[in-house]
Amino acid sequence: MQPWRIVALTAVTAALGLAALGFTVDSRGVAVTVCATLLCEALALYYRAVRPDPRLSASLTAVAQVVVFSAVAGPLSYVAAARGGQLWDATFARWDMCLGVDWLGYAAFVEGHPLFALAGGLAYDSFKLQILLVLLVLGFTGRTRALAEFVVAFALSGAAVVLLSGLMPALGAYPGLGVPPGRFPLIAPRDVYDTAATVVELRRGGARSLSLSDLYGIISFPSFHAAGAVLFCAALWRIPVLRWPAAAWEALMAAATPTHGGHYVVDVLAGGATAATALVAARAAGRTREAPEPARPEVRARGVLRA
């Protein structure tokens, strides 16, 4: 399972969906993404063929793959949201209650502990930085197989999250539970309400002009932040000095996802399960790809051993 194949399939799906629903994408953002990708791949080729440095080459290729995937998965999430369908907010809220979760009580608890709220916000907002950190750490420590597995799992998780968000759309916990703006000023970012407004507009047939540099994370179920927490922790677990700090940081990001991201708790659980499944698939594909070819049977003929 090659990362570029997943990226290409996602790109084709996004292009077809954008065209079918009448979306336009800012050409400047596309040009910047293409140039950044070509630069990374040119440098990767240089460090692969001219001045061999497998670690740097692998890191640059992985960065290019994640950049392109993110650039096409973002618009694809808007296509998924624009498809409409019944909103699942009431169902997700009910599932939270079945799990014994008091979402409003948890939000009030976090709001009442400013240091915890601040730390959670920092962890939640570090998502993009963590992607780059994982790519560089795995690449520069020579863990190229783990790096390839991470990119594949990241892309599979992202694609699955986008697909499920289209099948089970939701506005998010704050608007879904009727929480008014300003009730939790310390933890509720304004953009959770802007995101819900964008989803509503998409479902009505509007918001058809997109800019790659100005896309909201509009997915509620499953949470890609929760998926990322599992992926990052699994990737950095291979490095002893980073193992427990990474686990603590990812746990903090997952804990902040309901409040700082406006997610239901079931969003978090589904995101984690999606990432775990993607990791299993990526590792299985990696083992299959690197398995030695079976030996051909030996045949004896007229005293000569033939293989």
C-alpha atoms as a printed R data frame, in Angstrom:
    type eleno elety resid chain resno       x       y       z
1   ATOM     1    CA   MET     A     1   0.000   0.000   0.000
2   ATOM     2    CA   GLN     A     2   1.897   3.026  -1.290
3   ATOM     3    CA   PRO     A     3   1.214   6.448   0.297
4   ATOM     4    CA   TRP     A     4   1.151   8.182  -3.078
5   ATOM     5    CA   ARG     A     5  -1.591   5.824  -4.305
6   ATOM     6    CA   ILE     A     6  -3.817   6.769  -1.374
7   ATOM     7    CA   VAL     A     7  -3.062  10.453  -1.943
8   ATOM     8    CA   ALA     A     8  -3.839  10.140  -5.656
9   ATOM     9    CA   LEU     A     9  -7.122   8.319  -5.029
10  ATOM    10    CA   THR     A    10  -8.161  10.966  -2.498
11  ATOM    11    CA   ALA     A    11  -7.229  13.733  -4.934
12  ATOM    12    CA   VAL     A    12  -9.276  12.208  -7.754
13  ATOM    13    CA   THR     A    13 -12.262  11.731  -5.456
14  ATOM    14    CA   ALA     A    14 -11.991  15.324  -4.250
15  ATOM    15    CA   ALA     A    15 -11.720  16.687  -7.802
16  ATOM    16    CA   LEU     A    16 -14.784  14.756  -8.960
17  ATOM    17    CA   GLY     A    17 -16.788  15.809  -5.906
18  ATOM    18    CA   LEU     A    18 -15.820  19.464  -6.219
19  ATOM    19    CA   ALA     A    19 -16.774  19.507  -9.880
20  ATOM    20    CA   ALA     A    20 -20.061  17.674  -9.325
21  ATOM    21    CA   LEU     A    21 -21.235  20.077  -6.599
22  ATOM    22    CA   GLY     A    22 -20.012  23.244  -8.268
23  ATOM    23    CA   PHE     A    23 -17.131  24.128  -5.960
24  ATOM    24    CA   THR     A    24 -14.255  26.356  -7.017
25  ATOM    25    CA   VAL     A    25 -10.833  26.353  -5.373
26  ATOM    26    CA   ASP     A    26  -8.518  29.347  -5.194
27  ATOM    27    CA   SER     A    27  -5.803  28.723  -7.781
28  ATOM    28    CA   ARG     A    28  -3.182  30.513  -5.695
29  ATOM    29    CA   GLY     A    29  -3.512  27.980  -2.882
30  ATOM    30    CA   VAL     A    30  -3.290  25.125  -5.374
31  ATOM    31    CA   ALA     A    31  -0.160  26.648  -6.921
32  ATOM    32    CA   VAL     A    32   1.512  27.052  -3.531
33  ATOM    33    CA   THR     A    33   0.756  23.424  -2.652
34  ATOM    34    CA   VAL     A    34   2.062  22.154  -5.992
35  ATOM    35    CA   CYS     A    35   5.262  24.199  -5.731
36  ATOM    36    CA   ALA     A    36   5.906  23.085  -2.148
37  ATOM    37    CA   THR     A    37   5.355  19.455  -3.124
38  ATOM    38    CA   LEU     A    38   7.611  19.637  -6.172
39  ATOM    39    CA   LEU     A    39  10.334  21.310  -4.120
40  ATOM    40    CA   CYS     A    40  10.197  18.604  -1.441
41  ATOM    41    CA   GLU     A    41  10.229  15.832  -4.024
42  ATOM    42    CA   ALA     A    42  13.080  17.444  -5.989
43  ATOM    43    CA   LEU     A    43  15.152  17.685  -2.830
44  ATOM    44    CA   ALA     A    44  14.208  14.110  -1.917
45  ATOM    45    CA   LEU     A    45  15.398  12.948  -5.341
46  ATOM    46    CA   TYR     A    46  18.636  14.888  -4.916
47  ATOM    47    CA   TYR     A    47  19.330  13.265  -1.535
48  ATOM    48    CA   ARG     A    48  18.370   9.892  -2.953
49  ATOM    49    CA   ALA     A    49  20.379   9.883  -6.191
50  ATOM    50    CA   VAL     A    50  23.009  12.642  -6.135
51  ATOM    51    CA   ARG     A    51  24.062  12.989  -2.527
52  ATOM    52    CA   PRO     A    52  22.640   9.889  -0.861
53  ATOM    53    CA   ASP     A    53  21.039  10.548   2.506
54  ATOM    54    CA   PRO     A    54  18.207   8.054   3.005
55  ATOM    55    CA   ARG     A    55  16.966   9.729   6.176
56  ATOM    56    CA   LEU     A    56  16.630  13.181   4.676
57  ATOM    57    CA   SER     A    57  15.190  11.806   1.443
58  ATOM    58    CA   ALA     A    58  12.536   9.782   3.285
59  ATOM    59    CA   SER     A    59  11.615  12.750   5.487
60  ATOM    60    CA   LEU     A    60  11.170  15.088   2.520
61  ATOM    61    CA   THR     A    61   9.005  12.598   0.627
62  ATOM    62    CA   ALA     A    62   6.835  12.016   3.692
63  ATOM    63    CA   VAL     A    63   6.363  15.762   4.157
64  ATOM    64    CA   ALA     A    64   5.327  16.082   0.502
65  ATOM    65    CA   GLN     A    65   2.827  13.247   0.836
66  ATOM    66    CA   VAL     A    66   1.212  14.714   3.954
67  ATOM    67    CA   VAL     A    67   1.088  18.203   2.426
68  ATOM    68    CA   VAL     A    68  -0.709  16.959  -0.693
69  ATOM    69    CA   PHE     A    69  -3.059  14.699   1.238
70  ATOM    70    CA   SER     A    70  -4.042  17.514   3.597
71  ATOM    71    CA   ALA     A    71  -4.576  19.854   0.648
72  ATOM    72    CA   VAL     A    72  -7.039  17.479  -1.030
73  ATOM    73    CA   ALA     A    73  -8.706  16.031   2.078
74  ATOM    74    CA   GLY     A    74  -9.699  19.495   3.331
75  ATOM    75    CA   PRO     A    75 -11.836  20.348   0.277
76  ATOM    76    CA   LEU     A    76 -13.149  16.784   0.220
77  ATOM    77    CA   SER     A    77 -14.512  17.292   3.753
78  ATOM    78    CA   TYR     A    78 -16.482  20.279   2.408
79  ATOM    79    CA   VAL     A    79 -17.858  18.093  -0.372
80  ATOM    80    CA   ALA     A    80 -18.927  15.520   2.218
81  ATOM    81    CA   ALA     A    81 -20.621  18.194   4.341
82  ATOM    82    CA   ALA     A    82 -22.418  19.631   1.323
83  ATOM    83    CA   ARG     A    83 -24.123  16.339   0.567
84  ATOM    84    CA   GLY     A    84 -26.667  17.027   3.295
85  ATOM    85    CA   GLY     A    85 -28.565  14.262   5.012
86  ATOM    86    CA   GLN     A    86 -30.062  14.136   8.476
87  ATOM    87    CA   LEU     A    87 -27.919  15.603  11.230
88  ATOM    88    CA   TRP     A    88 -26.742  13.172  13.894
89  ATOM    89    CA   ASP     A    89 -26.256  15.606  16.785
90  ATOM    90    CA   ALA     A    90 -29.196  14.301  18.792
91  ATOM    91    CA   THR     A    91 -27.976  10.733  18.304
92  ATOM    92    CA   PHE     A    92 -24.423  11.538  19.363
93  ATOM    93    CA   ALA     A    93 -25.666  13.406  22.436
94  ATOM    94    CA   ARG     A    94 -27.789  10.396  23.333
95  ATOM    95    CA   TRP     A    95 -24.847   8.043  22.867
96  ATOM    96    CA   ASP     A    96 -22.797  10.226  25.208
97  ATOM    97    CA   MET     A    97 -25.532   9.936  27.832
98  ATOM    98    CA   CYS     A    98 -25.635   6.168  27.364
99  ATOM    99    CA   LEU     A    99 -21.916   6.132  28.143
100 ATOM   100    CA   GLY     A   100 -22.615   8.072  31.329
101 ATOM   101    CA   VAL     A   101 -20.996  11.245  30.000
102 ATOM   102    CA   ASP     A   102 -22.198  14.610  31.295
103 ATOM   103    CA   TRP     A   103 -20.753  16.783  28.526
104 ATOM   104    CA   LEU     A   104 -21.866  20.086  30.052
105 ATOM   105    CA   GLY     A   105 -20.554  19.032  33.454
106 ATOM   106    CA   TYR     A   106 -17.179  18.166  31.956
107 ATOM   107    CA   ALA     A   107 -17.045  21.492  30.109
108 ATOM   108    CA   ALA     A   108 -17.834  23.311  33.360
109 ATOM   109    CA   PHE     A   109 -15.076  21.373  35.116
110 ATOM   110    CA   VAL     A   110 -12.485  22.338  32.494
111 ATOM   111    CA   GLU     A   111 -13.709  25.943  32.491
112 ATOM   112    CA   GLY     A   112 -13.255  26.002  36.261
113 ATOM   113    CA   HIS     A   113  -9.612  24.879  36.098
114 ATOM   114    CA   PRO     A   114  -7.761  27.528  34.074
115 ATOM   115    CA   LEU     A   115  -4.366  25.787  34.061
116 ATOM   116    CA   PHE     A   116  -5.870  22.559  32.773
117 ATOM   117    CA   ALA     A   117  -7.847  24.519  30.204
118 ATOM   118    CA   LEU     A   118  -4.716  26.358  29.061
119 ATOM   119    CA   ALA     A   119  -2.640  23.182  28.785
120 ATOM   120    CA   GLY     A   120  -5.431  21.430  26.914
121 ATOM   121    CA   GLY     A   121  -5.720  24.328  24.506
122 ATOM   122    CA   LEU     A   122  -1.991  24.243  23.792
123 ATOM   123    CA   ALA     A   123  -2.114  20.505  23.162
124 ATOM   124    CA   TYR     A   124  -5.163  20.806  20.910
125 ATOM   125    CA   ASP     A   125  -3.643  23.640  18.878
126 ATOM   126    CA   SER     A   126  -0.343  21.774  18.427
127 ATOM   127    CA   PHE     A   127  -1.860  19.259  15.989
128 ATOM   128    CA   LYS     A   128  -0.123  20.499  12.832
129 ATOM   129    CA   LEU     A   129   3.177  20.973  14.620
130 ATOM   130    CA   GLN     A   130   2.965  17.405  15.890
131 ATOM   131    CA   ILE     A   131   2.561  16.080  12.360
132 ATOM   132    CA   LEU     A   132   5.800  17.755  11.313
133 ATOM   133    CA   LEU     A   133   7.545  16.596  14.498
134 ATOM   134    CA   VAL     A   134   6.615  12.962  13.910
135 ATOM   135    CA   LEU     A   135   7.700  13.065  10.263
136 ATOM   136    CA   LEU     A   136  11.075  14.578  11.088
137 ATOM   137    CA   VAL     A   137  11.760  12.470  14.182
138 ATOM   138    CA   LEU     A   138  10.990   9.193  12.428
139 ATOM   139    CA   GLY     A   139  12.888  10.236   9.317
140 ATOM   140    CA   PHE     A   140  16.011  11.595  10.968
141 ATOM   141    CA   THR     A   141  16.293   8.653  13.346
142 ATOM   142    CA   GLY     A   142  16.330   6.285  10.390
143 ATOM   143    CA   ARG     A   143  12.960   4.679  11.113
144 ATOM   144    CA   THR     A   144  11.917   4.764   7.465
145 ATOM   145    CA   ARG     A   145   9.555   1.806   7.688
146 ATOM   146    CA   ALA     A   146   7.778   3.371  10.654
147 ATOM   147    CA   LEU     A   147   7.653   6.641   8.742
148 ATOM   148    CA   ALA     A   148   5.962   4.999   5.751
149 ATOM   149    CA   GLU     A   149   3.493   3.253   8.066
150 ATOM   150    CA   PHE     A   150   2.662   6.546   9.752
151 ATOM   151    CA   VAL     A   151   1.981   8.310   6.448
152 ATOM   152    CA   VAL     A   152  -0.220   5.449   5.229
153 ATOM   153    CA   ALA     A   153  -2.132   5.312   8.534
154 ATOM   154    CA   PHE     A   154  -2.491   9.109   8.547
155 ATOM   155    CA   ALA     A   155  -3.936   9.100   5.032
156 ATOM   156    CA   LEU     A   156  -6.210   6.114   5.688
157 ATOM   157    CA   SER     A   157  -7.492   7.720   8.900
158 ATOM   158    CA   GLY     A   158  -8.095  11.031   7.176
159 ATOM   159    CA   ALA     A   159  -9.943   9.438   4.280
160 ATOM   160    CA   ALA     A   160 -12.085   7.345   6.631
161 ATOM   161    CA   VAL     A   161 -12.888  10.344   8.827
162 ATOM   162    CA   VAL     A   162 -14.020  12.370   5.801
163 ATOM   163    CA   LEU     A   163 -16.160   9.492   4.530
164 ATOM   164    CA   LEU     A   164 -17.838   8.914   7.893
165 ATOM   165    CA   SER     A   165 -18.426  12.642   8.377
166 ATOM   166    CA   GLY     A   166 -20.431  12.649   5.156
167 ATOM   167    CA   LEU     A   167 -22.457   9.608   6.192
168 ATOM   168    CA   MET     A   168 -23.048  10.873   9.758
169 ATOM   169    CA   PRO     A   169 -22.953  14.700   9.624
170 ATOM   170    CA   ALA     A   170 -23.197  16.838  12.744
171 ATOM   171    CA   LEU     A   171 -22.785  20.471  13.783
172 ATOM   172    CA   GLY     A   172 -20.772  19.713  16.911
173 ATOM   173    CA   ALA     A   173 -21.375  19.662  20.644
174 ATOM   174    CA   TYR     A   174 -21.703  23.395  21.332
175 ATOM   175    CA   PRO     A   175 -24.468  24.143  18.822
176 ATOM   176    CA   GLY     A   176 -25.831  20.598  19.050
177 ATOM   177    CA   LEU     A   177 -26.387  20.898  22.797
178 ATOM   178    CA   GLY     A   178 -27.626  24.466  22.528
179 ATOM   179    CA   VAL     A   179 -24.668  25.994  24.377
180 ATOM   180    CA   PRO     A   180 -24.802  29.768  23.747
181 ATOM   181    CA   PRO     A   181 -21.610  31.653  22.813
182 ATOM   182    CA   GLY     A   182 -19.974  33.048  25.935
183 ATOM   183    CA   ARG     A   183 -21.131  30.373  28.356
184 ATOM   184    CA   PHE     A   184 -17.631  28.868  28.479
185 ATOM   185    CA   PRO     A   185 -15.412  31.791  27.447
186 ATOM   186    CA   LEU     A   186 -12.180  30.137  28.553
187 ATOM   187    CA   ILE     A   187 -12.471  26.947  26.530
188 ATOM   188    CA   ALA     A   188 -14.940  27.509  23.706
189 ATOM   189    CA   PRO     A   189 -13.205  29.064  20.696
190 ATOM   190    CA   ARG     A   190 -15.358  31.270  18.532
191 ATOM   191    CA   ASP     A   191 -14.640  29.159  15.468
192 ATOM   192    CA   VAL     A   192 -16.707  26.225  16.759
193 ATOM   193    CA   TYR     A   193 -19.763  28.353  16.041
194 ATOM   194    CA   ASP     A   194 -18.281  29.602  12.759
195 ATOM   195    CA   THR     A   195 -17.693  25.994  11.759
196 ATOM   196    CA   ALA     A   196 -21.313  25.073  12.447
197 ATOM   197    CA   ALA     A   197 -22.461  28.076  10.413
198 ATOM   198    CA   THR     A   198 -20.234  26.947   7.533
199 ATOM   199    CA   VAL     A   199 -21.706  23.444   7.622
200 ATOM   200    CA   VAL     A   200 -25.241  24.869   7.571
201 ATOM   201    CA   GLU     A   201 -24.337  27.087   4.615
202 ATOM   202    CA   LEU     A   202 -22.798  24.163   2.741
203 ATOM   203    CA   ARG     A   203 -25.910  22.090   3.286
204 ATOM   204    CA   ARG     A   204 -28.018  24.940   1.878
205 ATOM   205    CA   GLY     A   205 -25.984  25.065  -1.307
206 ATOM   206    CA   GLY     A   206 -23.715  27.984  -0.431
207 ATOM   207    CA   ALA     A   207 -20.033  28.413   0.465
208 ATOM   208    CA   ARG     A   208 -18.895  26.984  -2.847
209 ATOM   209    CA   SER     A   209 -15.721  29.071  -3.152
210 ATOM   210    CA   LEU     A   210 -12.796  27.545  -1.259
211 ATOM   211    CA   SER     A   211  -9.294  28.710  -0.412
212 ATOM   212    CA   LEU     A   212  -6.778  26.105   0.732
213 ATOM   213    CA   SER     A   213  -5.267  28.612   3.143
214 ATOM   214    CA   ASP     A   214  -8.588  29.369   4.834
215 ATOM   215    CA   LEU     A   215 -10.392  26.079   5.420
216 ATOM   216    CA   TYR     A   216 -12.042  25.248   8.733
217 ATOM   217    CA   GLY     A   217 -11.822  21.808  10.270
218 ATOM   218    CA   ILE     A   218 -15.558  21.192   9.859
219 ATOM   219    CA   ILE     A   219 -15.711  17.497  10.754
220 ATOM   220    CA   SER     A   220 -17.446  16.526  13.985
221 ATOM   221    CA   PHE     A   221 -17.718  12.724  13.802
222 ATOM   222    CA   PRO     A   222 -15.203  11.126  14.003
223 ATOM   223    CA   SER     A   223 -12.663  13.481  15.541
224 ATOM   224    CA   PHE     A   224  -9.456  13.698  13.510
225 ATOM   225    CA   HIS     A   225  -7.693  15.219  16.526
226 ATOM   226    CA   ALA     A   226  -8.482  12.040  18.448
227 ATOM   227    CA   ALA     A   227  -7.255   9.965  15.528
228 ATOM   228    CA   GLY     A   228  -4.089  12.032  15.476
229 ATOM   229    CA   ALA     A   229  -3.520  11.466  19.182
230 ATOM   230    CA   VAL     A   230  -3.450   7.705  18.585
231 ATOM   231    CA   LEU     A   231  -1.262   7.991  15.483
232 ATOM   232    CA   PHE     A   232   1.256  10.347  17.100
233 ATOM   233    CA   CYS     A   233   1.499   8.273  20.267
234 ATOM   234    CA   ALA     A   234   2.005   5.052  18.291
235 ATOM   235    CA   ALA     A   235   4.698   6.664  16.130
236 ATOM   236    CA   LEU     A   236   6.672   8.201  18.995
237 ATOM   237    CA   TRP     A   237   6.270   5.151  21.235
238 ATOM   238    CA   ARG     A   238   9.121   3.588  19.244
239 ATOM   239    CA   ILE     A   239  11.537   6.185  20.669
240 ATOM   240    CA   PRO     A   240  12.160   5.534  24.390
241 ATOM   241    CA   VAL     A   241  13.047   9.091  25.356
242 ATOM   242    CA   LEU     A   242   9.833  10.430  23.776
243 ATOM   243    CA   ARG     A   243   7.531   7.554  24.702
244 ATOM   244    CA   TRP     A   244   5.958   8.768  27.936
245 ATOM   245    CA   PRO     A   245   6.058  12.526  27.247
246 ATOM   246    CA   ALA     A   246   4.267  11.852  23.954
247 ATOM   247    CA   ALA     A   247   1.693   9.608  25.643
248 ATOM   248    CA   ALA     A   248   0.950  12.295  28.239
249 ATOM   249    CA   TRP     A   249   0.667  15.034  25.621
250 ATOM   250    CA   GLU     A   250  -1.626  12.975  23.385
251 ATOM   251    CA   ALA     A   251  -3.817  12.071  26.358
252 ATOM   252    CA   LEU     A   252  -4.086  15.781  27.135
253 ATOM   253    CA   MET     A   253  -5.003  16.579  23.519
254 ATOM   254    CA   ALA     A   254  -7.670  13.868  23.512
255 ATOM   255    CA   ALA     A   255  -9.051  15.165  26.820
256 ATOM   256    CA   ALA     A   256  -9.249  18.683  25.355
257 ATOM   257    CA   THR     A   257 -10.925  17.598  22.136
258 ATOM   258    CA   PRO     A   258 -14.529  17.687  23.466
259 ATOM   259    CA   THR     A   259 -14.157  21.158  24.970
260 ATOM   260    CA   HIS     A   260 -11.636  22.957  22.759
261 ATOM   261    CA   GLY     A   261 -12.808  21.265  19.562
262 ATOM   262    CA   GLY     A   262 -16.507  21.114  20.327
263 ATOM   263    CA   HIS     A   263 -16.727  17.353  19.904
264 ATOM   264    CA   TYR     A   264 -19.016  14.813  21.503
265 ATOM   265    CA   VAL     A   265 -17.185  12.142  23.470
266 ATOM   266    CA   VAL     A   266 -18.313   9.523  20.950
267 ATOM   267    CA   ASP     A   267 -16.511  11.584  18.293
268 ATOM   268    CA   VAL     A   268 -13.305  11.099  20.264
269 ATOM   269    CA   LEU     A   269 -13.843   7.364  20.708
270 ATOM   270    CA   ALA     A   270 -14.672   6.919  17.023
271 ATOM   271    CA   GLY     A   271 -11.598   8.904  15.996
272 ATOM   272    CA   GLY     A   272  -9.363   6.748  18.155
273 ATOM   273    CA   ALA     A   273 -10.908   3.549  16.787
274 ATOM   274    CA   THR     A   274 -10.484   4.803  13.217
275 ATOM   275    CA   ALA     A   275  -6.785   5.498  13.787
276 ATOM   276    CA   ALA     A   276  -6.210   2.138  15.468
277 ATOM   277    CA   THR     A   277  -7.809   0.343  12.522
278 ATOM   278    CA   ALA     A   278  -5.724   2.374  10.070
279 ATOM   279    CA   LEU     A   279  -2.539   1.507  11.971
280 ATOM   280    CA   VAL     A   280  -3.322  -2.204  11.807
281 ATOM   281    CA   ALA     A   281  -3.993  -1.933   8.067
282 ATOM   282    CA   ALA     A   282  -0.820   0.084   7.436
283 ATOM   283    CA   ARG     A   283   1.376  -2.335   9.367
284 ATOM   284    CA   ALA     A   284  -0.192  -5.350   7.676
285 ATOM   285    CA   ALA     A   285   0.369  -3.773   4.271
286 ATOM   286    CA   GLY     A   286   3.969  -2.992   5.181
287 ATOM   287    CA   ARG     A   287   4.647  -6.581   6.222
288 ATOM   288    CA   THR     A   288   3.074  -7.903   3.034
289 ATOM   289    CA   ARG     A   289   5.104  -5.566   0.848
290 ATOM   290    CA   GLU     A   290   8.397  -6.487   2.498
291 ATOM   291    CA   ALA     A   291   7.776 -10.230   2.755
292 ATOM   292    CA   PRO     A   292  10.371 -12.302   0.879
293 ATOM   293    CA   GLU     A   293   9.247 -14.012  -2.274
294 ATOM   294    CA   PRO     A   294   8.576 -17.723  -1.826
295 ATOM   295    CA   ALA     A   295  11.329 -19.965  -3.084
296 ATOM   296    CA   ARG     A   296  10.614 -21.629  -6.378
297 ATOM   297    CA   PRO     A   297  10.423 -25.420  -6.234
298 ATOM   298    CA   GLU     A   298  13.534 -27.341  -7.113
299 ATOM   299    CA   VAL     A   299  13.305 -29.894  -9.871
300 ATOM   300    CA   ARG     A   300  15.810 -32.656 -10.506
301 ATOM   301    CA   ALA     A   301  16.251 -33.700 -14.088
302 ATOM   302    CA   ARG     A   302  18.901 -36.147 -15.356
303 ATOM   303    CA   GLY     A   303  21.039 -35.626 -12.294
304 ATOM   304    CA   VAL     A   304  21.065 -31.852 -12.620
305 ATOM   305    CA   LEU     A   305  19.590 -29.733  -9.844
306 ATOM   306    CA   ARG     A   306  17.398 -27.017 -11.353
307 ATOM   307    CA   ALA     A   307  15.755 -24.139  -9.485
